[in-house]
Amino acid sequence: MKKHILLIMLALITCMGIKAQKYLGGDISLLPTYKDKGTVFRNSDGKAECPYKIFTDAGWNAMRVRLFVEPDNAPQANKDEGVCQDLPYVVDLCKQIKRHGFKLMLDFHYSDTWADPGKQFTPKTWAEAIEGKAKDEQVKILSDSVYAHTLTALNALKQAGAEPDFIQVGNEITFGMLWPTGKVDPENNDNWDTLLTLLKAGVKACRKACPKARIIIHTEHAQDWNATQGYYDKLRDGKLDYDIIGLSYYPMWHGTIKHLDTVLDSLKTTYGGKPVMIVETAFYYSHENDVWEKDPDHYSDLYPISAEGQRAFTEELVTMLNRHDEVTGLFWWFPEENESGSTVVKSWLNRGLFDNHTGKALPAMKEFSKFIRK
């Protein structure tokens, strides 16, 4: 009788479907620097509070942290933008994140500085090791370096009681990583054996050190379905072992929310419902003191460049994502930006979730939280 009831329950669960756990959070890699500077974070009512409490009260349950190889080697301009996350810094931050009850996503930038679609610089020490070597020797040295660096970092986090729950093997790597050796084009087959070798080295280290962690492969070309499909097809054909498709989505670079909706449908159809996370998103509320955006109205054709425009973008994005059960994660990039106290970054991005003048949580924070509170 009990067995019969159990079978009926299993059948009902199968028919109804099981909604996956959802993860909401942000990449807070610069938060310790703000705290060290004495920056005051305020909730939406203007009350000074611990930022972790503000995030918890907003329903966040996960945090993302980037890790560089040797950020001391980064150009000073990049350091002024927040490149400082070496292993000791990251271990301390991840311990705080775990202590406050959040799940942890570790984002490996296999570089001494920013790794993104426009640059994937090989770390200085690794570049010196492959200089003058034949291509096959370069690949061997770099894959060994990826494995060793990944394993060392993960073991350090485990020893500190801050084992990651999610691990990104590379950051925004549509065009490969560790350039020029590991550079690829997702729409042709050249050099993919090299990139797959490098990725498999990283994955191997992850599976050894953190077998329960889920591995993310992160790309940033959602505006181009041919590139996106070409990329993940090659991972499938190359039998790369990973768990989650990670996407960056910024409306100013990656198309409309309606377009992203179509891309998500296509990913689900093409890759059998493999989980997807939006591991980076954000939009402007201002262009003040931003060296990259001199026009105060740039991108206002998408949404007003204001706190209300940022809120409207977030509301529209979350509403769309909540229709996709395969989308299990949503992470805001640099939500902790808050220049209301001592200077931390010289040029403001104005895409965080705190006002750079008052330190007060912006209205988008409340909309963002609806991803997990449907």
C-alpha positions in Angstrom: 0.0 0.0 0.0 2.8 2.4 1.0 4.6 1.6 -2.2 1.5 2.3 -4.3 1.0 5.7 -2.6 4.7 6.5 -3.2 4.3 5.7 -6.9 1.2 7.9 -7.2 3.1 10.8 -5.5 6.0 10.4 -7.9 3.7 10.4 -10.9 2.0 13.5 -9.7 5.3 15.3 -9.1 6.5 14.3 -12.6 3.3 15.6 -14.2 3.3 18.8 -12.3 7.0 19.4 -12.7 9.5 20.4 -10.1 10.5 24.0 -10.1 14.3 24.4 -9.6 15.7 26.4 -6.7 16.3 30.0 -7.8 19.3 32.1 -6.9 19.2 35.8 -6.6 22.2 38.0 -5.8 25.0 40.1 -7.1 28.8 40.3 -7.8 29.9 42.1 -4.7 33.6 41.7 -5.3 34.4 45.3 -4.2 32.3 45.3 -1.0 35.3 44.8 1.4 37.1 47.8 -0.1 34.0 50.0 0.5 33.6 48.7 4.0 37.3 49.4 4.7 36.8 53.0 3.5 33.9 53.4 6.0 31.2 53.7 3.3 27.7 53.8 4.8 25.0 51.8 3.1 21.4 52.8 3.6 18.2 50.9 3.0 15.3 52.2 0.9 14.1 54.2 3.9 17.5 55.9 4.3 18.4 54.0 7.5 22.1 53.0 7.7 22.4 49.2 7.8 24.9 46.4 7.1 24.8 45.8 3.4 24.4 42.1 3.9 21.2 42.8 5.9 19.9 45.0 3.1 20.5 42.2 0.6 19.0 39.6 2.9 15.9 41.7 3.5 15.6 42.0 -0.2 15.5 38.2 -0.6 18.9 37.7 -2.0 20.4 34.2 -1.3 23.6 34.1 -3.3 26.7 36.2 -4.1 29.3 36.1 -6.8 33.0 37.0 -6.4 35.7 37.4 -9.0 39.2 36.1 -8.7 42.2 37.3 -10.7 45.5 35.5 -10.9 48.0 38.2 -9.9 46.1 41.5 -9.8 49.3 43.3 -8.6 50.4 43.1 -12.2 47.2 44.9 -13.5 47.6 48.3 -15.0 47.0 51.1 -12.5 43.9 52.3 -14.5 42.4 48.8 -13.9 43.3 48.9 -10.2 41.4 52.3 -10.1 38.4 50.5 -11.5 38.4 47.9 -8.7 40.9 45.2 -9.8 42.3 43.9 -6.5 40.8 40.5 -5.9 43.7 38.2 -5.2 43.3 34.9 -3.4 43.7 36.2 0.2 41.2 39.0 -0.5 38.7 36.5 -2.0 39.1 34.0 0.8 38.2 36.7 3.4 35.3 37.9 1.4 33.9 34.4 0.7 34.1 33.6 4.4 32.0 36.7 5.1 29.5 35.7 2.4 29.1 32.2 3.9 28.9 33.5 7.4 25.9 35.6 6.4 24.2 32.6 5.0 24.6 33.1 1.2 25.4 30.6 -1.5 28.7 31.4 -3.2 29.6 31.7 -6.9 33.3 31.9 -7.7 34.2 33.6 -11.0 37.6 32.7 -12.3 39.1 35.5 -14.4 42.1 33.6 -15.9 44.0 36.9 -16.1 45.7 39.5 -13.9 43.0 42.0 -14.9 39.6 42.2 -16.5 38.7 39.3 -18.7 35.9 40.1 -21.1 35.0 39.9 -24.8 37.5 42.6 -25.7 40.4 41.3 -23.8 41.5 38.0 -22.3 45.1 38.7 -21.3 47.3 35.8 -20.3 48.6 36.3 -16.8 52.1 37.8 -16.8 53.8 34.8 -15.1 52.1 32.3 -17.5 52.9 34.4 -20.5 56.5 34.5 -19.6 56.5 30.7 -19.2 55.2 30.1 -22.7 57.3 32.7 -24.5 59.1 31.3 -27.5 57.6 27.8 -27.0 55.8 25.8 -29.8 52.0 25.8 -29.8 51.6 22.4 -28.3 54.0 23.3 -25.5 52.1 26.5 -24.8 48.8 24.6 -24.5 50.4 22.1 -22.1 51.9 24.8 -19.9 48.7 26.9 -19.9 46.4 23.9 -19.2 48.6 22.8 -16.3 48.6 26.4 -15.0 44.8 26.6 -15.2 44.5 23.3 -13.4 47.0 24.3 -10.6 45.6 27.8 -10.1 42.0 26.5 -10.0 42.8 23.7 -7.6 44.9 25.9 -5.3 42.2 28.5 -5.0 39.4 26.0 -4.4 41.4 24.1 -1.8 42.1 27.4 0.0 38.4 28.3 0.1 37.5 24.8 1.3 40.1 25.0 4.1 38.6 28.4 5.1 35.1 26.9 5.3 34.0 28.9 2.2 33.5 26.2 -0.5 31.8 27.6 -3.6 28.4 26.3 -4.6 28.9 27.5 -8.2 32.1 27.9 -10.2 32.6 29.9 -13.4 35.5 28.4 -15.4 36.3 31.7 -17.2 34.6 35.0 -17.5 32.7 36.1 -20.7 34.7 33.7 -22.8 32.7 33.7 -26.1 36.0 34.3 -27.9 38.1 32.1 -25.7 40.6 32.9 -23.0 44.3 33.2 -22.4 44.8 35.1 -25.7 46.3 34.6 -28.1 46.8 30.9 -27.4 43.2 30.2 -26.5 41.4 32.6 -28.7 38.5 31.3 -30.8 35.6 32.4 -32.9 32.3 30.7 -32.0 31.3 30.7 -35.7 34.3 28.7 -37.0 36.2 25.7 -35.9 39.7 27.1 -35.6 41.6 26.5 -32.3 38.6 24.9 -30.5 40.7 21.9 -29.5 43.0 24.4 -27.6 40.1 26.1 -25.8 38.5 22.9 -24.9 41.8 21.6 -23.4 42.1 24.7 -21.3 38.4 24.5 -20.1 38.7 20.8 -19.3 41.7 21.5 -17.2 39.7 24.0 -15.2 36.7 21.7 -14.9 38.9 18.8 -13.8 40.2 20.9 -10.9 36.7 21.9 -9.9 35.4 18.4 -9.9 38.4 17.2 -7.8 38.3 20.0 -5.2 34.5 20.7 -5.1 32.6 17.7 -6.5 29.2 19.1 -5.3 29.7 22.5 -7.0 27.9 23.3 -10.2 30.1 24.5 -13.1 29.1 27.4 -15.2 30.4 28.3 -18.7 29.8 32.1 -19.1 29.4 33.9 -22.4 28.2 37.4 -23.3 27.0 37.4 -26.9 23.2 36.9 -26.3 22.5 39.5 -29.0 23.9 37.1 -31.6 22.2 33.7 -31.7 24.5 32.3 -34.3 27.5 33.0 -32.0 25.7 31.7 -29.0 24.6 28.5 -30.6 27.9 28.0 -32.3 29.6 28.3 -29.0 27.5 25.9 -27.0 27.3 23.4 -29.9 31.1 23.2 -29.8 31.1 22.6 -26.0 28.6 19.8 -26.6 30.5 18.3 -29.5 33.7 18.5 -27.5 32.0 16.7 -24.6 32.8 19.4 -22.0 31.6 18.5 -18.6 29.6 21.5 -17.2 26.2 22.1 -15.6 24.9 25.6 -16.3 24.9 28.1 -19.2 25.8 31.5 -17.8 24.9 34.7 -19.8 25.7 38.3 -19.4 22.8 40.5 -20.3 23.1 44.3 -20.5 20.4 45.9 -22.7 22.8 48.5 -24.1 25.0 45.8 -25.6 22.9 42.6 -25.8 19.6 43.5 -27.4 16.1 44.1 -26.0 14.5 42.0 -23.3 12.2 40.6 -26.0 15.2 39.4 -27.9 16.7 37.8 -24.7 13.3 36.1 -24.3 13.7 34.5 -27.7 17.3 33.5 -27.0 16.2 31.7 -23.8 13.5 29.9 -25.7 16.1 28.8 -28.3 18.5 27.7 -25.6 15.8 25.5 -24.0 14.9 23.9 -27.3 18.4 23.4 -28.5 20.0 22.2 -25.2 17.2 20.2 -23.6 16.4 22.6 -20.9 19.9 22.9 -19.5 19.7 25.4 -16.6 20.6 29.0 -17.4 21.8 31.8 -15.1 22.0 35.5 -15.9 25.3 35.9 -14.1 25.6 39.6 -14.9 23.1 42.3 -15.5 22.7 46.0 -14.8 21.5 49.3 -16.2 22.3 53.0 -15.6 20.5 55.4 -13.3 22.9 58.2 -14.2 26.0 59.0 -16.3 27.5 61.4 -13.7 31.3 61.3 -13.3 31.6 58.5 -15.9 34.6 58.7 -18.1 33.1 56.3 -20.6 29.7 58.0 -21.0 30.0 61.7 -21.7 26.5 62.1 -23.1 24.0 62.3 -20.2 21.3 60.8 -22.4 23.2 57.9 -23.9 21.0 54.8 -24.0 17.9 56.8 -23.0 16.3 55.4 -26.1 16.1 52.1 -24.1 15.1 53.4 -20.7 15.3 56.8 -19.0 18.7 57.4 -17.5 17.3 57.8 -14.0 16.5 55.8 -10.9 13.0 55.3 -12.4 14.5 54.1 -15.7 16.7 51.6 -13.9 13.7 50.4 -12.0 11.6 50.0 -15.2 14.3 48.0 -16.9 14.6 45.7 -13.8 10.9 45.2 -13.6 10.6 44.3 -17.3 13.6 41.9 -17.1 12.4 40.1 -14.0 8.9 39.7 -15.3 10.2 38.1 -18.5 12.7 35.8 -16.7 10.0 34.6 -14.3 8.3 33.0 -17.3 11.4 30.7 -17.9 11.6 27.9 -15.3 15.0 26.9 -16.8 16.4 30.3 -15.7 17.6 29.5 -12.1 19.8 32.5 -11.3 19.9 36.2 -11.6 22.9 38.3 -10.5 23.4 42.1 -10.6 26.9 43.2 -11.4 28.6 45.6 -9.0 25.4 46.3 -6.9 27.6 47.6 -4.1 28.8 50.7 -6.0 28.4 53.5 -3.5 30.6 56.6 -3.7 28.8 58.6 -1.1 31.8 58.3 1.3 35.5 58.1 0.5 36.5 57.5 -3.1 36.8 53.8 -4.1 36.6 53.9 -7.9 37.7 57.1 -9.7 35.1 56.9 -12.5 31.6 56.1 -11.5 29.6 53.5 -13.4 26.2 54.5 -12.0 24.9 51.0 -12.5 24.9 49.9 -8.9 21.9 49.6 -6.6 22.9 52.3 -4.2 22.8 56.1 -5.0 26.4 57.4 -5.3 25.4 60.6 -3.4 23.3 59.3 -0.6 24.2 55.6 -0.3 20.5 54.8 -0.3 19.2 51.7 -1.9 17.6 52.5 -5.3 14.1 51.5 -6.3 15.5 48.8 -8.7 16.5 46.8 -5.6 12.8 46.0 -4.8 12.0 45.1 -8.4 15.1 42.8 -8.7 14.0 40.9 -5.6 10.8 39.8 -7.4 12.8 37.2 -9.4 12.7 35.0 -6.3 9.4 36.3 -4.8 6.9 35.5 -7.5 
